[in-house]
Structure formats: C-alpha cells, structure tokens
Amino acid sequence: MQRASFIKLYKLISLIVILCNPAYCLGQVLTATDTGLIRRAKVIILSEWHLSDLFPLYKRKLIEKLYRDDGLTDLVLETGKSTAYLLNEYIATGDTGIMRSFPLFTQRDRDYWKAFRRYKLPSGKPIRIHGVDFERMSIVPALKRVLKKTGNTNNELYRYLAALPDTILNLYKNDSLIPERSAVIQKCMSIYNSNVKYYSSIYDNGYVVKEICTNTAIETEWDKRFDAMAHNLRLLYNKKAHKYLLIVGIYHVDCPNPIYKEMEQEYQLQENDIVNIALVVKDCEAEAMYRGKGYVKLSTSRNILNHPGLVDSLYKLYSLPCTYQLVDVKTRFPNYKPAFKCDYILPIDCKWNDSKCN
C-alpha cells in the first residue's frame, strides 16, 4: 500500500517538475502532425474566432513557422487597405507614431509588430501585408501620410484630413459610431471622385490613393461584404512565386459561399493549392466587435462542433500549456468528413494563459 502511494506521489512530482520546467513553460511551441500540405500550398487560410488580442501568441507562432519553414511571403488580413498600408510603413520605417493610429491595439500587439520588422525574405524584403476588408478610421492617418510624404498637400483631400481632430480615431471604438465614421470615409471617397485623374496618380510604398478610396467593401453594407472581399482578393493574387496566409473569421470559410471556392474559381487553383486551418477556441475572452469583450466557452465551425467526440479528442490529445499543435485531419481523424474545407485544426485552450509563455 505504501509502495503504491509512493509511486503515485513520484509520478505527481515528476509531472510537476516537467510542467514547471522553464524550457517547457516558456517553450511557445507550434508543431504539426504533418506539414506536407502546408509546404505545397500557395494559399493558407487561418479561419478563426476573433479574440480580443489581435495577435495572440498562437497566431504569432503560426506566422513565424510559415515564414521560417514554409515560404510565406504575404500576409492578408481581414482589415482595410489603409490599415495594411500603415502596418507596411511601420515595418519599413519603425516610426512608432504610426502605432497611435490603432487605438484598439494592445501593448502586446505593438510589441508583435515591432518583432515582425525582423522578418526578412531571402530577397531581404519584409513579408508584405494586405487588407481585403472595409476601411476603418485608419483611412485618415494613412491618406494623410501618403499625401504628405509625396508632397501632394495642396489639394482638397489633404486640407480635409488636416482639419480633422486627432480624436477622430476614437470613432472606431464603439458600434454606435458607425454613422460618424462612415461619414468621414465617404467624404474621403467623395473628394477622391471629384478629381480621380489627379488623386489616382498619387502613391507610396506600392499603395495608391486610388486603392484605398475605391475599396468596395463598406462597413454599412454587410450583405455585399463577402463579394467585396472576394473582389479585393482577385485584385491581389497573382501567379508568381508568392505564398499567402489569409486570416479571416471562420464564417468566411464555413458558409454557403466560402471564400476558398471564390479563390479556386477565380485563380484557377487546385484543391491542394489552398489549405485551411480551422481554429477551435475554449474558455477564451472574445472581441464582440466594438461592443466590448465577452466570454466564449467553446467556439469553432458548427461542422466541427457537431461531430461527436472530435472536440474532446482534440483537447485530450493535442492541447498543452504553451504548445500549439496543427492537427492534420486526414491522418489523425480519418473518420471525420468535414462538409467544408478543413485540412488542419488548431485547438486553443485559453486557460493555459499564453501571456506567461515567452
């Protein structure tokens, strides 16, 4: 009896030692059961449940892995083109003032983009960031920066932007302010349309004023949003040696008109050219757009949730502190036949608190 108790105590102490080992607790590991599909793909989609932190650690580790091991060249975000311009500018210049353009960024987000500046492709160029969603209030500092940087300040658009107060960025913080921020965005586009030939010739860092001011994705027209995002993707993609990571909400993938179908049809891609990683989140705080935070007990694709035993197996076998695992569906769950494109699943358990990971 004493021997059995001793063995149990020994196993418990050993487990505690392993879990509390700094190399383990700070391991921030992202592994994969099989990376063959990712290595061969041209477009990788992370279909996620949007959490409160823009770039939590598991997402950072995924980007780093794809950059380091799998040839990632371009990052496509569910955000506007003006935001993408500003992020590329920050990566190129290190101008910390640009970060003030994003009032919803946490300090961890700012720290991440600071670290992102170190990522360099074999050509020496940074990973390029693109936005395919509607414009947000970053349209003001983005257009203002382009016009000022290129010396085109003697025009109506710059005068309008310069007259806006710095507090204009705060319009992004609340859902009730949609009419106010929409009015600012529409005013910018109206001025652009008043002299298209002049404004469309102004560009910086590969981003033309035209690209921002003709974005067809509009916050107040949600019924047209999917088509507008697909249109922006069509403008983006080319057949050269680019490898894209597209991060979007899971509904853009698990829906009647999934975004990967649009990509297959328009870009003439084969099924294996596109890989989808479906996120599963458990016990997490989530962003309710502009209305504050909420708590998510469990969320992912309905298709995954409705498969008996799948979620329990994911968290039993592939969830550990500071370890994020891309689970190859065909290899690990051959009996799971998803109704949507699902090549990998990334299970995240927020009770492990990745803020304590290095």
ZIJOQUI-V922846 format. One line per field, one symbol per residue. phi: phi as a letter, one per 20 degrees, with the letter a starting at -180 (. if undefined). psi: psi as a letter, one per 20 degrees, with the letter a starting at -180 (. if undefined). burial: I if it has 24 or more other ideal C-beta (glycine too) atoms within 12 Angstrom, else O. Layout:
# ZIJOQUI-V922846
phi=???
psi=???
burial=???
This chain:
# ZIJOQUI-V922846
phi=.ffffffffffffffffffefgfefdfkecdbfadgfffefecdddecefdfegcfffffffffffffdcmfccdddebfffffgfffffffdmfffffffcfefefffffffffffefcfgfneffedcdcdffdfffffffffgfffemddebfffffffefffffffffecffeggffffffffgfffgffbggfffeebblndeggffedfefcfecffdfffffffffffefbeffdcddddcffffdebfcffffgffffeleegffddddeecdclcfceelddoecddfbbafgfffeegnffgfgffdcccglcdceeffffecfeedfecfbeccdecdffflffeef
psi=ghgghggghghggggggghiphhghjhlporqhojggghiqhpppooroprhpgmrhhhghgggghgghjkphpppqmrrhhggghghgghhhjoihhhiiniiprhhgghghghhiipprhiiqrpppqpjaqqaiihghghggggghjjmimrhgghgghiqqhihhiiiiphijghghhhgghgghgggiimggghiiprqkioqhghgijoipphimhhjgghgghghhhhgqrjamqopooorqhhigmrhmqhhgghgghilqrgiipppopppqplqpqpmdjjaqrpogpqaqhhghiopiggghghhhkoqpkpppoooghghmhionqironhqpoppoiiiniiiq.
burial=OOOOOOOOOOOOOOOOOOOOOOOOIOIIIIIIIOIOIIOOIIIIIIIIIIIIIIIIIIIIIIIIIIIOOIIIIIIIIIIIIIIIIIIIIIIIOOOOOIIOIIOIIOOOIIOIIOOIIOIOOOOOOIIIIIIIIIIIIIIIIIIIIIIOIOOIOOIOIIOIIOOIOOOIIOIIOOOOOIOIIIOIIIIIIOIIOOOOOOIOOIOIIOIIIIIIIOIIIIIOOOOOIIOIIIIIIOIIIOOOOIIIIIIIIIIIIIOOOIIIIIIIOOIOIOOOIIIIIIIIIIOIIIIOOOOOOOOIOIIIIOIIIOIOOIIOOIIOOIIIIIIIIIIIIOOOIOOIOIOIIIIIIIIIIIOIOIOOIO
